[in-house]
Amino acid sequence: MSTSAIATTIDGNALAARLRTDVARRAEALKIHGVTPGLAVVLVGDNQASQVYVRNKVKACSDAGLHSVLEKYDATMTEAELLARVDALNNDPAIHGILVQLPLPAHIDANKVIEAIAPAKDVDGFHVASAGALMVGQPGFWPCTPYGCMKMLESIGYDLRGKHAVVIGRSNIVGKPMALMLLQKNATVTICHSATPDLKAMTLQADVIVAAVGKRNVLTADMVKPGAVVMDVGMNRTPEGKLCGDVDFEGVQKVAGFITPVPGGVGPMTITMLLVNTLEAAERDAASRA
Ligand code: NAP
């Protein structure tokens, strides 16, 4: 962590590095039992952003001593062919986690493919069984981005009990699971979205704000209570092409108590939690065989 003008910046790169070292240590310990945690990443089509994401995920795996397989298929792959691949990976003992990179080509039903992944290998946490487990507080895999946000709060020793958390965005992969995780830690949670009439009235009450919208400057300094923790999930581009989040970082850091930057905040934590989930899938598998 480094201090800025007023808010303390939560350094996602530094926290991610610490967690990845721990993943590597635990992966090494599993090898004694003859198990190497394995992740299969499946990419269909030639979406440029997806190509970068999957490369980063596979590299992060090998850097942490995990086994990883990247399966790339042409955009013409049929839904039936993809479902057959998922089925084969479900039955492959060397693979503990399966990630099908989204978006998929329009002729493939993404929900059908995600539901075909064995819940025990659903390291992205997108399967309805994973969503249901989070909802009722049972063990399962948590979606990596909100899970990473929770780890960032944990890293600053933040006690959510009785705090008011406002989540901006209600997607199935970020906003909704984020709200459930905060609730599980005893925060009082408000979820805002595009039909929220007065966003500022909500965020001004918040002790913790998570912005997960995908629009620049959704959160500005006048919308933040002094001392609040501000977490920026958004990934956008400035007109000059620079990566930026949803939060007006320059302004908000003068009001907030803690803030996550973009880049170097939530982003590196997302891949890290994928490694953590894959490792845990392997540990659970090993324990079930012991
Ligand atoms: P999404 O599915 O497009 O959801 C965006 C949410 O924002 C929706 O719930 C939408 O409301 C809400 N919204 C839109 N305009 C709003 C406004 N003016 N005020 C309040 N809420 C508004 O996006 P997502 O997948 O959750 O991702 C959100 C952002 O996080 C994107 O920039 C994405 O690139 C980024 N992201 C980053 C990471 C990472 O690793 N750092 C990972 C995942 C996503 P409605 O539901 O009413 O439409």
Boltz pocket constraint, residues with backbone or C-beta under 6 A from the ligand:
constraints:
  - pocket:
      binder: B
      contacts: [[A, 145], [A, 168], [A, 169], [A, 170], [A, 171], [A, 172], [A, 173], [A, 174], [A, 175], [A, 192], [A, 193], [A, 194], [A, 195], [A, 196], [A, 199], [A, 211], [A, 212], [A, 213], [A, 214], [A, 215], [A, 218], [A, 232], [A, 233], [A, 234], [A, 235], [A, 236], [A, 266], [A, 267], [A, 268], [A, 270]]
      max_distance: 6.0
